[in-house]
Amino acid sequence: MTENRTEMKRREYLIGDMSEIVGISRDTLRFYEKKGIIKSRKKENGYRYYLEDILRLMFIVYRRKMNQSLEEIERYIKEENSLECMKEHLAMRIKQEEASIQYHQQAIARMQLAERDMDQAEKYEGKY
């Protein structure tokens, strides 16, 4: 039977379990905890337990893969966690990526022109 999201939020995960589920190292989890992006608590046995929503942590991992800084992620989590803010952020990132693609396409076009110029120069080399 599938668990609903609310039940997932209430479950406690050991650091090793969380690491395996999300696909990041224990050190990364500790680092995120130290930065205040995620929280854990220690029980009497000394083990660290995470009460985080796995989907939230996966979102953090996704944003890191999109080259977003931890500071941006932290700001998002603390201040801008509405759907509207997410959509605005995505729209901004799409524009940035499109501008980057356009820049690279222009650079390729310039290099192709230079290559053609070199071919032309080579073709007529020594003839005049």
C-alpha positions in Angstrom: 0.0 0.0 0.0 1.3 3.5 -0.9 1.9 6.0 1.9 0.4 9.4 1.5 2.7 12.5 1.7 1.6 13.4 5.2 2.7 10.0 6.5 6.0 10.5 4.7 6.6 13.8 6.5 6.1 12.2 10.0 8.5 9.3 9.5 12.0 9.5 11.0 14.9 8.5 8.8 18.4 7.6 10.0 21.1 9.4 8.1 22.1 6.3 6.2 18.5 5.7 5.1 18.0 9.3 4.0 21.3 9.2 2.1 20.3 6.1 0.3 16.8 7.2 -0.5 17.8 10.6 -1.9 21.1 9.6 -3.4 23.5 11.9 -1.7 26.3 11.2 0.8 26.0 11.4 4.5 28.6 14.2 4.5 26.4 16.2 2.2 23.4 15.7 4.5 25.5 16.8 7.5 26.8 19.8 5.5 23.2 20.8 4.6 22.3 20.5 8.2 25.2 22.6 9.3 24.1 25.3 6.8 20.6 25.2 8.2 18.9 24.0 5.1 17.7 20.8 6.6 17.2 19.7 10.3 17.8 16.6 12.2 17.6 15.6 15.8 19.6 13.2 17.9 17.9 10.7 20.1 19.2 9.3 23.4 21.2 6.7 21.4 23.2 9.4 19.7 21.9 8.6 16.2 20.8 11.5 14.0 17.2 11.3 12.7 15.8 13.4 9.9 12.2 14.4 10.0 12.4 16.2 6.7 10.0 15.6 3.9 11.9 13.5 1.3 10.4 15.4 -1.5 11.7 18.6 -0.1 15.2 17.2 0.2 15.0 15.9 -3.4 13.9 19.4 -4.5 17.1 20.7 -2.8 19.2 18.1 -4.6 17.5 19.0 -7.9 18.3 22.7 -7.4 21.9 21.9 -6.7 22.1 19.9 -9.9 20.8 23.0 -11.6 23.8 24.9 -10.3 21.9 26.9 -7.8 23.9 28.1 -4.8 23.1 26.9 -1.3 22.4 30.5 -0.4 19.7 30.7 -3.1 18.2 27.5 -2.0 18.2 28.6 1.7 16.6 31.9 0.8 14.0 30.0 -1.2 13.2 27.7 1.6 13.0 30.4 4.3 11.4 33.2 2.3 10.1 32.3 -1.1 8.4 28.9 -0.8 5.2 29.7 -2.7 4.2 28.2 -6.0 4.3 31.7 -7.5 7.9 32.2 -6.4 8.9 28.8 -7.8 7.3 29.7 -11.2 9.1 33.1 -11.2 12.4 31.4 -10.5 11.9 28.9 -13.2 10.9 31.6 -15.7 14.1 33.5 -14.8 16.3 30.4 -15.1 14.7 29.6 -18.5 15.6 33.1 -19.7 19.1 32.7 -18.4 19.6 29.4 -20.2 18.1 30.7 -23.4 20.5 33.7 -23.3 23.4 31.3 -22.7 22.3 29.1 -25.7 22.0 32.2 -27.9 25.5 33.4 -26.8 27.0 30.0 -27.6 25.2 29.8 -31.0 26.6 33.2 -31.9 30.1 32.1 -30.8 29.8 29.0 -33.0 28.6 31.1 -35.9 31.6 33.4 -35.5 34.0 30.5 -35.4 32.4 28.9 -38.5 32.9 32.2 -40.3 36.5 32.4 -39.2 37.0 28.8 -40.4 35.5 29.6 -43.8 37.8 32.7 -44.1 40.8 30.4 -43.3 39.6 28.0 -46.0 39.4 30.8 -48.5 42.8 32.2 -47.5 44.3 28.7 -47.9 42.6 28.2 -51.3 44.2 31.3 -52.7 47.5 31.1 -50.8 50.4 31.7 -53.1 48.3 32.5 -56.2 48.6 36.3 -56.0 
